[in-house]
Amino acid sequence: MTADRTLTPGARSAAPNVKGGTPMTGRGRGPRRLLWHGLARIVAVAAVLVGAPAVPTYATGPLPDPARSLSLHLHLMADGGSGAEPVAGVGFTIQRIQEVDLNTPAGWNQAAGFATGLTPDTNDEALAAVAGAGYSLGEARSGHTDADGTLVFAALPTGLYLVQQTGSSSAGVIRPGLVTLPLADPDHPGTWLYDVDVYPKMVTADITVTVEDAMAVGPQDIVTWTISAVIPQAGIGEAGLDGCMVTSRIDPRLRVTRVSVALDDGTELAPDTYQLEGPDLTDGLLTVEFTPAGLDVLAAHPGSRVITTVDTQIAGVGAIAFSALLYPDAASFDLEPGEPGGPVESDAVATMWGSLTIAKTDPSGNPLSGAVFSVYRSEEDARADRDPVALGGATRLTVDASGLLTLSPLRETDWAEGGPVQDGNYFLAEIVAPNGFRLLGDPIAFHVHDLSTADGVQLSVVNQPRSFWDAATGGSVSGGSLVVVAGILLWMGLVLIVVRRLKRRGEP
């Protein structure tokens, strides 16, 4: 088995939401405008035109009450398969940008100008953007989401705040973002939301597996499995990403011929960025574990998908399933799938392989041995004896002494690319007929599925005995053989004429 390094393209997206309350009633529960746009956009929400495509500058109207105490309520939810579920234990830090004064119109315009065009994916990129603009950050306030997925920062002064997730979480990641406190109330112009609810979108760890086998027919053909995993923790926290591993237990009916690892954004992975183990010497377990150098690469490309491609050949029949596990951080390495913080498991996909047994007989049902067959992907290939399928290392397959021949393994004709398809055909052509019997003239179409794989004979092939005319014509009648027959008849006629003449002369 060799390890290649190839590249494949991909994409990513997500979006959070914001809610706010009125100044009279506190936190409201009605939907509001978008705060953070996509995975890679940092957006400041200003006093007016909340949710506009670009962060607006200050227009006219009353400024926030500087005496009011402000609060920010973060609500972290993840899709647990049956709807949004709270995510507890995730750390966040907020810091006010010191040089932006939202008690003045100029400060609102300054906030809008700073936020426009910023696209940090990581905390480091956000901090670099703040420093690059000549700004500094105030005292950090930190906390963790509770059992309801909520974290409240209370008694905050007016300002533009940088919100960052701190520490990794196997549940997912939140990109850094800006939020203004207070927030203009879009339903009540001229008023402010002093208690603001933010529902950031969590980018969760996920892993999927697909299979490519439509072009595979026999065991020498390649069946390709593609594992696609997203590592959401990349670049989060001071320690960065502390571990990442992808594993798959390989079915013993699969023989791995090649493994390649790449990022879907085109980033090249050098040989020292990951370690590849198995499956031969690890009880069938294939493991891709990223080294410290590889973790640095992942941290620099947050949200990118790790693409592991596994090429295999088939060595058996039946449903051959394939799934994979993503261990998104070091803490998950010692946990089992389903445990909190444990590895994320993909759905399984399968390639389906079967067999077909043929019985070779004469017209009376007696078994015939010695016939030689080949299997083809199409009728055209069968008639031209082109590109026969190799089974058991051979393309010429001989019927045994009992008159039986089993074709195995062959991909089932009603299943491909991980799902059912319209049933297709393979074709069987007789290359050599049994001794004393006619060669079959036309290829035989056949299917492979569960029934054909069952014990017993699924296809009977009958040969007719050869006759004198078969010996003269090679078992079939064609333009060339007609010339041969005409020649034989002419010779026989000449013999009869000679015999008659000899009799007339009285010669014995």
Legacy VTK file of the C-alpha trace (Angstrom):
# vtk DataFile Version 3.0
C-alpha trace
ASCII
DATASET POLYDATA
POINTS 508 float
0.000 0.000 0.000
1.271 3.465 -0.837
0.284 6.873 0.498
-0.419 9.547 -2.106
-1.111 13.216 -1.549
-3.731 14.672 -3.871
-6.029 17.690 -3.750
-9.788 18.085 -4.133
-11.986 21.199 -4.012
-14.774 21.981 -1.544
-16.718 24.696 0.299
-18.302 25.606 3.649
-21.010 27.872 5.057
-22.991 28.733 8.181
-24.897 31.702 9.690
-25.774 32.853 13.251
-28.738 34.863 14.485
-29.296 37.754 16.922
-32.210 38.631 19.134
-32.773 41.644 21.362
-35.242 43.132 23.827
-36.844 46.560 23.948
-35.566 49.161 26.432
-38.819 48.904 28.366
-39.211 45.141 28.678
-35.645 43.826 28.649
-34.747 40.812 26.539
-37.228 40.099 23.788
-37.831 36.743 22.073
-38.820 37.869 18.597
-36.430 37.256 15.671
-34.035 40.060 14.758
-31.370 40.675 12.136
-28.222 38.812 11.208
-25.172 39.585 13.330
-22.390 37.386 11.987
-22.659 36.593 8.299
-21.294 33.212 7.175
-18.298 31.363 8.495
-15.793 33.943 7.398
-17.423 37.383 7.861
-17.177 39.615 10.913
-19.989 42.205 11.013
-20.677 45.059 13.466
-24.319 45.914 14.062
-24.843 49.697 14.228
-27.655 51.844 15.575
-29.678 52.106 12.386
-30.351 49.942 9.331
-29.596 46.836 11.356
-28.929 43.900 9.060
-28.034 45.954 5.978
-25.589 44.317 3.534
-22.829 46.702 4.653
-22.341 48.045 8.188
-24.012 51.492 8.147
-22.604 54.759 9.341
-24.451 56.798 11.947
-27.354 58.861 10.631
-29.630 60.873 12.939
-31.570 60.107 16.071
-30.994 59.762 19.794
-27.784 58.174 21.025
-27.829 55.372 23.618
-28.318 56.280 27.245
-24.770 56.150 28.689
-26.153 55.535 32.169
-27.881 52.296 31.219
-26.325 48.984 32.209
-26.000 46.562 29.306
-25.949 42.771 29.051
-25.020 40.248 26.393
-26.726 36.836 26.410
-25.036 34.151 24.307
-27.209 31.141 23.461
-25.300 28.247 21.963
-27.317 25.602 20.136
-26.332 22.668 17.942
-28.394 20.479 15.664
-28.659 17.139 17.413
-30.547 15.455 14.584
-34.015 16.208 15.989
-33.684 19.975 16.169
-31.537 22.517 17.987
-30.072 21.332 21.284
-28.178 23.419 23.862
-24.408 23.048 24.040
-22.981 23.334 27.543
-19.434 23.931 28.711
-18.181 26.031 25.785
-15.962 28.954 26.784
-16.283 32.506 25.453
-14.349 35.733 26.049
-15.536 39.264 25.273
-13.375 42.393 25.092
-14.347 45.989 24.339
-12.395 47.863 21.653
-11.090 50.807 23.626
-10.791 53.440 20.937
-14.375 53.105 19.613
-16.815 55.323 21.568
-20.424 54.450 20.743
-21.664 57.374 22.798
-20.865 59.603 19.808
-21.932 59.572 16.142
-18.270 59.459 15.130
-17.804 56.296 17.165
-20.630 54.517 15.291
-19.108 55.542 11.971
-15.716 54.370 13.203
-17.168 50.970 14.175
-18.795 50.569 10.780
-15.590 51.441 8.958
-13.554 48.994 11.020
-15.927 46.075 10.533
-16.413 46.505 6.793
-14.394 43.985 4.801
-13.015 42.033 7.778
-13.092 38.237 7.278
-11.206 36.537 10.146
-11.603 32.782 10.491
-9.598 32.434 13.694
-9.017 34.270 16.945
-5.472 35.076 15.874
-6.723 36.683 12.665
-9.269 38.754 14.598
-6.655 39.950 17.098
-4.295 40.819 14.243
-7.062 42.860 12.578
-7.666 44.813 15.780
-3.968 45.536 16.223
-3.543 46.363 12.538
-6.248 49.037 12.790
-4.374 50.653 15.686
-6.898 49.583 18.299
-6.465 47.932 21.662
-8.695 45.629 23.681
-9.961 46.184 27.187
-10.190 43.772 30.061
-11.282 40.270 29.056
-14.404 38.767 30.585
-14.815 35.031 30.231
-17.264 32.275 31.047
-18.795 28.982 29.907
-22.253 28.126 28.638
-24.508 26.483 31.211
-26.740 23.409 30.832
-29.154 25.472 28.745
-26.326 26.556 26.437
-26.517 30.125 27.805
-23.772 32.484 28.977
-24.645 35.966 30.318
-22.252 38.914 30.515
-23.910 41.565 32.669
-23.171 45.149 33.720
-21.323 46.023 30.529
-20.534 49.552 29.333
-21.542 50.805 25.907
-19.109 49.734 23.219
-18.016 47.580 20.303
-17.093 44.105 21.573
-14.986 41.317 20.114
-16.495 37.917 20.978
-14.267 34.836 20.782
-14.730 31.179 21.571
-11.894 30.038 23.845
-10.846 26.424 24.176
-11.837 23.587 21.888
-15.109 21.715 21.927
-15.951 18.507 20.112
-19.437 19.965 19.612
-18.124 22.524 17.147
-16.679 26.004 16.759
-17.844 29.624 16.615
-15.933 32.056 14.443
-14.911 35.334 16.180
-17.372 38.213 15.736
-18.154 41.818 16.644
-21.274 42.958 18.458
-22.371 46.470 19.415
-23.931 47.136 22.811
-26.546 48.479 22.774
-28.304 47.412 19.593
-30.745 49.521 17.592
-34.269 48.160 17.828
-35.480 47.572 14.248
-39.113 47.394 15.372
-39.047 50.668 17.280
-36.988 53.317 15.481
-35.143 55.664 17.788
-34.988 53.149 20.641
-32.288 50.756 21.773
-31.944 47.170 22.918
-29.847 47.277 26.067
-30.140 43.535 26.766
-29.062 41.686 23.657
-29.484 37.996 22.852
-27.064 36.429 20.372
-27.552 32.957 18.838
-24.243 32.178 17.127
-24.223 29.350 14.627
-21.977 26.495 15.684
-19.950 24.811 12.972
-20.041 21.192 14.102
-17.594 18.408 13.482
-18.893 16.027 10.861
-17.682 13.161 8.723
-19.165 11.521 5.628
-18.223 8.575 3.415
-19.042 8.003 -0.265
-18.203 5.127 -2.601
-17.356 5.017 -6.308
-17.861 1.549 -7.815
-19.991 2.024 -10.933
-17.028 1.197 -13.186
-15.935 -1.786 -11.077
-17.040 -5.239 -12.273
-14.478 -7.783 -11.167
-12.061 -8.110 -8.246
-9.189 -6.476 -10.137
-11.171 -3.233 -10.546
-10.811 -0.339 -8.090
-13.554 0.608 -5.626
-12.820 4.056 -4.151
-14.029 5.246 -0.745
-13.858 8.973 0.059
-13.868 10.117 3.696
-14.660 13.822 4.120
-14.216 15.318 7.606
-14.413 18.889 8.875
-12.279 19.947 11.849
-14.135 22.845 13.501
-11.716 23.416 16.401
-8.899 24.596 14.146
-7.339 27.808 15.405
-9.504 28.091 18.531
-7.898 28.998 21.832
-4.353 29.725 22.866
-3.298 26.075 22.643
-4.725 25.712 19.162
-5.739 22.310 17.828
-4.287 19.600 20.057
-5.227 16.480 18.099
-7.018 15.113 15.055
-7.433 11.575 13.806
-9.569 9.759 11.214
-10.005 5.995 11.407
-11.856 3.283 9.506
-12.031 -0.448 10.170
-11.505 -2.114 6.812
-13.668 -5.114 5.926
-11.487 -8.218 5.374
-13.057 -8.557 1.905
-11.336 -5.307 0.896
-7.702 -5.096 -0.124
-6.341 -1.559 0.232
-4.145 -0.530 -2.709
-3.687 3.219 -2.096
-4.455 5.911 0.475
-4.231 9.665 -0.104
-4.876 12.574 2.274
-5.562 16.174 1.242
-7.439 19.341 2.194
-10.408 20.302 0.073
-9.231 23.921 -0.286
-6.170 22.913 -2.314
-3.647 23.124 0.528
-0.818 20.646 0.023
-0.085 18.266 2.899
3.609 17.496 3.207
4.726 13.948 4.149
5.471 15.037 7.729
1.946 16.368 8.406
0.290 13.036 9.143
1.022 9.417 10.009
-0.674 6.599 8.129
-1.060 3.199 9.784
-2.741 -0.041 8.731
-4.820 -1.705 7.816
-2.585 -4.752 7.253
-0.690 -4.692 10.554
-3.382 -3.154 12.772
-6.158 -5.763 12.745
-7.837 -4.054 9.820
-7.823 -0.548 11.329
-6.773 2.251 8.973
-5.615 5.365 10.853
-4.715 8.855 9.664
-3.340 10.870 12.589
-2.068 14.417 12.163
1.341 15.307 13.548
2.072 18.652 15.300
3.096 20.025 11.899
-0.174 18.811 10.418
-2.206 20.290 13.284
-0.608 23.654 12.532
-1.741 23.314 8.907
-5.299 22.484 9.996
-5.321 25.383 12.462
-4.317 27.730 9.655
-7.227 26.487 7.505
-10.231 26.356 9.862
-13.352 24.794 8.444
-11.495 23.076 5.625
-12.378 19.454 5.057
-9.840 16.667 5.340
-10.305 14.314 2.382
-9.020 10.759 2.818
-9.287 8.621 -0.318
-8.999 4.850 0.025
-8.672 2.701 -3.111
-9.550 -0.969 -2.687
-10.026 -4.194 -4.583
-12.659 -6.806 -3.780
-11.902 -10.226 -2.301
-15.327 -11.635 -1.448
-19.079 -11.452 -1.960
-21.952 -9.843 -0.072
-22.650 -6.361 1.234
-19.287 -4.775 2.060
-19.860 -1.758 4.309
-17.502 1.140 4.995
-17.712 3.833 7.673
-15.272 6.124 9.467
-14.685 7.931 12.762
-13.446 11.500 13.277
-11.560 12.230 16.505
-11.630 16.050 16.461
-9.337 16.710 19.444
-6.945 14.936 21.783
-9.607 14.438 24.473
-11.750 12.411 22.064
-8.992 9.846 21.441
-9.826 7.935 24.645
-13.608 7.993 24.206
-16.070 5.801 22.335
-18.624 6.880 19.712
-21.754 8.162 21.442
-19.950 9.339 24.568
-20.008 13.103 25.218
-16.998 14.647 23.542
-16.205 11.374 21.780
-15.504 10.688 18.112
-18.051 11.505 15.437
-19.168 8.510 13.352
-20.169 8.646 9.690
-23.065 6.801 8.158
-22.050 3.538 6.486
-22.152 3.009 2.734
-21.812 -0.327 0.971
-20.688 -1.931 -2.241
-22.608 -5.107 -3.196
-20.907 -8.121 -4.742
-22.179 -11.558 -5.716
-21.636 -14.582 -7.934
-23.260 -16.733 -10.596
-22.930 -20.498 -11.096
-23.539 -21.941 -14.566
-24.132 -25.599 -15.471
-22.896 -26.894 -18.823
-25.035 -29.750 -20.245
-25.975 -31.561 -23.395
-29.624 -31.553 -24.604
-30.366 -34.512 -22.285
-29.099 -32.679 -19.216
-25.848 -34.572 -18.889
-22.984 -32.421 -17.559
-20.275 -31.351 -19.986
-16.767 -30.371 -18.957
-13.930 -28.579 -20.706
-15.814 -25.578 -22.060
-14.019 -22.229 -21.730
-15.880 -18.951 -21.088
-15.084 -15.258 -20.643
-17.119 -12.513 -18.967
-17.554 -9.039 -20.500
-19.009 -5.682 -19.530
-20.998 -5.291 -22.769
-22.337 -7.342 -25.658
-20.041 -5.476 -28.040
-17.014 -6.450 -25.973
-18.199 -10.050 -25.854
-18.611 -10.341 -29.634
-15.202 -8.756 -30.217
-13.542 -10.680 -27.345
-12.407 -7.306 -26.040
-11.404 -6.479 -22.442
-12.642 -9.638 -20.692
-13.098 -9.452 -16.917
-10.431 -11.218 -14.862
-11.799 -13.566 -12.196
-9.354 -15.431 -10.006
-6.532 -13.898 -12.007
-7.718 -15.344 -15.329
-9.918 -14.120 -18.153
-10.427 -17.638 -19.634
-12.549 -19.674 -17.246
-12.883 -23.459 -17.666
-15.911 -25.544 -16.701
-14.905 -28.210 -14.175
-15.339 -31.979 -14.402
-18.842 -31.787 -12.925
-19.941 -29.336 -15.626
-20.046 -26.319 -13.283
-18.396 -22.903 -13.374
-18.830 -20.217 -10.701
-18.201 -16.584 -11.684
-17.138 -14.699 -8.536
-16.919 -12.013 -7.332
-18.877 -9.683 -9.605
-20.527 -6.417 -8.582
-24.274 -6.783 -8.324
-25.948 -5.370 -11.415
-28.746 -3.595 -9.490
-26.551 -1.668 -7.010
-23.863 0.990 -7.571
-22.459 4.160 -5.975
-23.967 3.214 -2.625
-27.580 2.715 -3.753
-29.968 0.803 -6.014
-29.764 1.350 -9.779
-31.586 0.019 -12.812
-30.558 -3.591 -13.254
-27.890 -4.005 -15.913
-26.307 -6.932 -17.718
-22.997 -8.715 -17.937
-22.272 -10.999 -20.895
-20.897 -14.513 -21.103
-19.201 -15.755 -24.276
-18.090 -19.313 -24.980
-14.507 -19.328 -26.228
-14.005 -23.115 -26.461
-16.863 -25.636 -26.728
-16.819 -29.056 -25.024
-15.195 -31.736 -27.162
-17.695 -33.019 -29.710
-20.187 -30.151 -29.248
-21.055 -26.995 -31.132
-19.649 -23.610 -30.050
-22.318 -21.163 -28.870
-22.765 -18.453 -31.452
-24.148 -15.553 -29.348
-23.158 -14.051 -25.984
-25.456 -14.745 -23.046
-26.703 -11.799 -20.939
-26.943 -12.379 -17.186
-27.533 -10.528 -13.897
-25.807 -10.760 -10.523
-27.824 -10.207 -7.344
-28.820 -11.907 -4.103
-30.635 -14.728 -5.868
-27.804 -15.450 -8.274
-25.402 -15.660 -5.349
-27.495 -18.252 -3.502
-26.342 -21.864 -3.461
-27.204 -23.927 -6.522
-27.158 -23.454 -10.265
-28.611 -20.212 -11.561
-27.917 -20.553 -15.297
-27.970 -23.628 -17.535
-26.035 -23.528 -20.805
-26.819 -26.290 -23.314
-24.550 -27.300 -26.182
-25.697 -29.292 -29.234
-23.613 -32.239 -30.493
-21.442 -31.588 -33.499
-22.385 -33.292 -36.826
-20.546 -33.995 -40.065
-21.637 -30.623 -41.323
-20.322 -28.984 -38.158
-16.966 -30.606 -38.806
-16.994 -29.217 -42.320
-18.190 -25.752 -41.373
-16.651 -25.321 -37.957
-20.022 -25.567 -36.253
-21.684 -22.647 -38.026
-22.829 -21.696 -41.480
-21.379 -18.590 -43.087
-20.341 -17.347 -46.536
-16.904 -18.935 -46.228
-18.230 -22.243 -44.987
-20.722 -22.394 -47.855
-17.771 -22.367 -50.245
-16.306 -25.289 -48.316
-19.606 -27.176 -48.496
-19.900 -26.459 -52.223
-16.382 -27.793 -52.710
-17.218 -31.004 -50.867
-20.382 -31.492 -52.874
-18.511 -30.897 -56.135
-15.859 -33.448 -55.158
-18.558 -35.985 -54.269
-20.257 -35.394 -57.628
-17.005 -35.983 -59.500
-16.485 -39.221 -57.613
-19.966 -40.426 -58.595
-19.341 -39.597 -62.245
-16.064 -41.503 -62.243
-17.716 -44.515 -60.621
-20.516 -44.583 -63.223
-18.067 -44.377 -66.110
-16.011 -47.207 -64.729
-19.121 -49.376 -64.440
-20.048 -48.708 -68.062
-16.619 -49.887 -69.134
-17.091 -53.019 -67.162
-14.290 -52.128 -64.835
-14.721 -53.392 -61.333
LINES 1 509
508 0 1 2 3 4 5 6 7 8 9 10 11 12 13 14 15 16 17 18 19 20 21 22 23 24 25 26 27 28 29 30 31 32 33 34 35 36 37 38 39 40 41 42 43 44 45 46 47 48 49 50 51 52 53 54 55 56 57 58 59 60 61 62 63 64 65 66 67 68 69 70 71 72 73 74 75 76 77 78 79 80 81 82 83 84 85 86 87 88 89 90 91 92 93 94 95 96 97 98 99 100 101 102 103 104 105 106 107 108 109 110 111 112 113 114 115 116 117 118 119 120 121 122 123 124 125 126 127 128 129 130 131 132 133 134 135 136 137 138 139 140 141 142 143 144 145 146 147 148 149 150 151 152 153 154 155 156 157 158 159 160 161 162 163 164 165 166 167 168 169 170 171 172 173 174 175 176 177 178 179 180 181 182 183 184 185 186 187 188 189 190 191 192 193 194 195 196 197 198 199 200 201 202 203 204 205 206 207 208 209 210 211 212 213 214 215 216 217 218 219 220 221 222 223 224 225 226 227 228 229 230 231 232 233 234 235 236 237 238 239 240 241 242 243 244 245 246 247 248 249 250 251 252 253 254 255 256 257 258 259 260 261 262 263 264 265 266 267 268 269 270 271 272 273 274 275 276 277 278 279 280 281 282 283 284 285 286 287 288 289 290 291 292 293 294 295 296 297 298 299 300 301 302 303 304 305 306 307 308 309 310 311 312 313 314 315 316 317 318 319 320 321 322 323 324 325 326 327 328 329 330 331 332 333 334 335 336 337 338 339 340 341 342 343 344 345 346 347 348 349 350 351 352 353 354 355 356 357 358 359 360 361 362 363 364 365 366 367 368 369 370 371 372 373 374 375 376 377 378 379 380 381 382 383 384 385 386 387 388 389 390 391 392 393 394 395 396 397 398 399 400 401 402 403 404 405 406 407 408 409 410 411 412 413 414 415 416 417 418 419 420 421 422 423 424 425 426 427 428 429 430 431 432 433 434 435 436 437 438 439 440 441 442 443 444 445 446 447 448 449 450 451 452 453 454 455 456 457 458 459 460 461 462 463 464 465 466 467 468 469 470 471 472 473 474 475 476 477 478 479 480 481 482 483 484 485 486 487 488 489 490 491 492 493 494 495 496 497 498 499 500 501 502 503 504 505 506 507
